[in-house]
Amino acid sequence: MKAMILAAGRGERMRPLTDQCPKPLLEVADKPLIEYQLERLAKAGITSVVINLSYLGEQIEAKLGNGHRFGLSIQYSWEKPVVLETGGGICQALPLLGDEPFLVVNADVWSDYPYDELVHRSWPSNALAYLVLVNNPAHHPQGDFGCVQGVLSAIAESRYTFSGIGCYHPRLFAGCMPKPFALAPLLREAMQQGQVFGEVYAGAWEDIGTAERLSSLDQRVRRMPQE
């Protein structure tokens, strides 16, 4: 299975930290956020990763290079002159991702979710996506999707938050063009057809959306025992 890391965003809520540094290179315990993702992907047995780039992307490419020091092969999907959002970014990268289901993770989340579970998971024949959900954090109390016996819904009363970790089949993007569009409408449409599955993960997860959350995570990770 191949993987994609979404890393093209501007990180407006993180300013001024992101005025000169792209959000994926902000550090937690002296390591860029995106490197945690790369290390976990490699640990799961993934060898090929695509990273979409836009704002200050040159810094990311210079930092990570071809990925060999992580045991990976990294390819870059540039989005210029405009950022293509989640849906458009994945759509543009499809030629690099192949014809089989692929894993996508946000560069600005930190989690101990075991990616190998997604790599080795069997897909239902009609599945277009498999999403990892988490309990709703304080900054997103309304959640995103419901999950009943592994089937996801956008209209459930009890909802969980999408973690930014998921697997997608290229068929989800059939007919799409590489222009700016969000991923969520595609997922909601597929949910109506019963084609989106998932799970609720109760382990460590953090959306690094503010400088305060970054600082808090940095302190927690520094206290953790080294692997």
Secondary structure, DSSP 8 states (H G I E B T S, - for coil): --EEEE-----GGGTTTTSSS-GGG-EETTEEHHHHHHHHHHHTT--EEEEEE-TTHHHHHHHHTTSGGGT-EEEEEE--SS--HHHHHHHHHHHHH-SS-EEEEETTEEE---THHHHT----TT-SEEEEEE---TT-TT-SBEEETTEEESS-SS-BEEEEEEEE-GGGGTT--SSS--SHHHHHHHHHTT-EEEEEE-S-EEE--SHHHHHHHHHHHHHS---
